Amino acid sequence: RNNMSTANGAKLFKQRCAQCHTLNQGGSNKTGPNLYGLFGRTSGAVEGYAYTDANKNAAVVWGDDTLFDYLLNPKKYIPGTKMNFAGFKKEKDRQDVIAFLKDA
């Protein structure tokens, strides 16, 4: 997974993710949970966010590989999630968003 672009990832995040997710430390939960400190966190664990049981029970630990698979098709990866996002079909887009999230 070489040649990741955090600049492209930032653009994609702004276009496709930011309407539902904040990324700053102490940021609020919106339609989706705040994503600060995402890597190494277990799904369904953000304080004060109303997750579906599916997210809470999935017990996914977020990292490069789990995010790469999840962001392809969230509803297939965690059936019952309320994340209403079709996914990033292009491998490079997923890699770039993950690179941006790690860098943020």
Secondary structure, 3 states (H helix, E strand, C coil): CCCCCHHHHHHHHHHHCCCCCCCCCCCCCCCCCCCCCCCCCECCCCCCCCCCHHHHHHCCECCHHHHHHHCCCHHHHCCCCCCCCCCCCCHHHHHHHHHHHHHC
